[in-house]
Amino acid sequence: VQLQASGGGLVQAGGSLRLSCAASGRTFSSWIMGWFRQAPGKEREFVTAISGSGGNTYYADSVKGRFTISRDNAKNTVYLQMNSLKPEDTAVYYCAVDTLRKELDHLTFQFVSEYDFWGQGTQVTVSS
């Protein structure tokens, strides 16, 4: 599986960005997709995840109400709409896939170790 993330950039606080992650593979709709981020000097942290069908989502408390994850299974693509961005959202954002699970019925989807393929990362910088 190959993942290609795009859409990062520089934005002022309060602004918006939309990240995309295109995946290869014929069974995309069977996979949990997640977004993580890593700021300089910090560990990679969970942002959000979406079930294979797109019917269930889960967000970290730090982004709840501001970020929205969605997916288009016909296009093998997952999106991250980020609104009301804050300087503390500055990080490299990574998309990831869990090819072994389809549903968000266990809290381990928040763990880096859950995912078996990762995109290359896209930089998001929010200026104050």
N, C-alpha and C positions, 0 to 999 in steps of 0.2 A: 504494500500500500504506500502510495506517495501522497503527501499533503503539501499544498502550495498556498501559503497565506499571503494576503495583500490588504492594502487599505490604510496602513498606518501613516502617520505624519505628525506635523506640528500644528497644534490648535491652542487657542486661548482658553482660559478657564471659563466654563459655562458653555463651551462649544460642543460640537458633536462630530463623531467619526463613525464610519461603518467598516468593519473588517469582514473580509471574506476568506474562506478556506475551501479550496477545491480538492477533492479526493479522487484518486483512481480506485478501481475496484467495482465489481458487479453487484456486491451485496451491501452497498452503502446504507440502505434503509434498515439493515439489521444491526447496525453499529451505534453505540453511544458515542457522541461527539462532545468534546470538552474544550474549553478555553482556559488557559493558565497565563500567568504573567510573572515576570521576574524583573525586579528593580535592581539597580546596581548595589552590590554588597548584601543582597537579601536572597533568601531561598525562593524557589519557584512556588507560587501559590495558586490555589484554585480560584477561578472566577465564576464559571458557570458550566452547566452540562445540559444536554438534551437527549431524550430517548430516541430510539431508532425511528419511530413513527413521527416524532416531533410533538407528541401529545403531552409529554411531561418535561418540565424544566426545573432546574434548581440553581439558586444563586448564592454566592457568598454575601454575607450581611453588608459588606462594604460597598457593594454595587447594586444591591436590591433596590428596585424602583428607578434606577438610572440606566441600567444596561438591559438589553433584550437579546436573547439568543433565538435563532430560528434556523430552519433548514429547508432546502428544496431538494428532495430526493431524486427528482427527475434530472436535476443538474449536478447531483453529487456534491452539493455545496452547503456549507454551514456559514451563517452570518452572525456577527456580533454588532448590534447597534448600540453605540455608546453616547448617551446624552448627559448634559450637565456635568461635563468632565471637570475634574479637579486636578491640581498639580500632583497630588499623591497617586493619581492613576498613571503617572508616567512610568513606563516599563516596556520591556519587550514582551509582546503578546504571542503566545504559542497556541496553535490548535493541535488537538490530539484525538486519537481514535482508540476505542476499546472494541476490538473485533470479536471479543468473546461474549459480550453482553449486549442486550438490546434495551432492557428496561432499567429505570432508575429506582430499583426496589432494594437498594442496599447503599449505605453511605460511603462505601469505599470508592465510589466514582469521584470523590473529592481528593483522592490520593494520586500523586504522580505515578506511583508504581502500578496503578490500575491500567494504564494506557500503554499500548505496545507500539504505536507509531506516532511520530511527531512531525509537525511542520518546522520550517526553518526559522520562524519568528519574524515579527514585524514590529518596528519601533513606533511607539506612541509617546509623544512628548506634549505635555500640557503646561503652558506658560501661565504665570500668575499675573 
